[in-house]
């Protein structure tokens, strides 16, 4: 028997739900505030000065996460504006 051929096109799969990107932005903002508090504490107490790299690393990672989420949101908004399916 011959295999039945069906022709169909799949939608582009974009990982994640569109609401999670907004949640990631809010979470990253809280992490940045927490890290700024950590930097102020590290600068006030002499024994903690050598651990200031931890909050700085958290700030850098949070900014990267915010940038990537912003690009995803803008991509989805552009797709909706052009009357395309966001998913």
C-alpha positions in Angstrom: 0.0 0.0 0.0 1.1 3.5 -0.7 1.5 5.9 2.0 -1.1 8.6 2.0 0.5 12.0 1.5 -1.1 15.0 3.2 0.1 18.5 2.7 -0.3 20.9 5.5 1.7 23.7 6.9 2.4 24.1 10.5 2.5 27.4 12.4 5.7 28.7 13.7 6.2 27.6 17.3 7.1 30.4 19.6 8.1 29.0 23.1 6.3 30.3 26.1 3.0 32.0 26.7 2.6 35.7 25.9 1.7 36.5 29.5 4.9 35.0 30.9 7.0 37.7 29.2 5.3 40.4 31.2 5.8 38.3 34.4 9.5 37.9 33.5 9.8 41.7 33.2 8.2 42.2 36.6 10.4 39.5 38.2 13.5 41.0 36.7 12.6 44.5 38.0 12.3 43.0 41.5 15.6 41.3 41.2 17.2 44.6 40.1 15.8 46.4 43.2 17.0 43.5 45.4 20.5 43.7 43.9 20.7 47.5 44.3 19.8 47.0 48.0 22.6 44.3 48.2 25.1 46.7 46.7 24.2 49.4 49.2 24.6 46.9 52.1 27.9 45.6 50.7 29.3 49.1 50.5 28.3 50.0 54.0 29.8 47.0 55.8 33.6 46.4 55.4 33.5 42.6 55.6 31.0 42.3 52.8 32.9 44.5 50.3 34.5 41.5 48.7 31.0 40.0 47.9 29.7 43.0 45.9 30.2 40.9 42.7 27.1 38.9 43.5 24.6 41.7 43.3 26.4 43.1 40.3 26.1 39.7 38.5 22.4 39.6 39.4 21.9 43.1 37.9 23.6 42.1 34.7 21.6 38.9 34.3 18.4 40.7 35.1 19.0 43.4 32.5 19.8 40.7 29.9 16.6 38.9 30.7 14.6 42.2 30.5 16.1 43.0 27.1 15.3 39.5 25.7 11.8 39.6 27.0 11.3 43.1 25.6 12.4 41.9 22.1 9.9 38.9 22.4 7.1 41.3 23.3 7.9 43.7 20.5 8.1 40.7 18.0 4.6 39.6 19.1 3.2 43.1 18.9 4.6 43.5 15.4 3.0 40.2 14.4 -0.4 41.3 15.8 -0.1 44.7 14.1 0.6 43.0 10.7 -2.5 40.8 11.2 -0.5 37.7 11.7 -1.0 35.0 14.3 1.2 35.7 17.3 1.7 32.0 17.8 
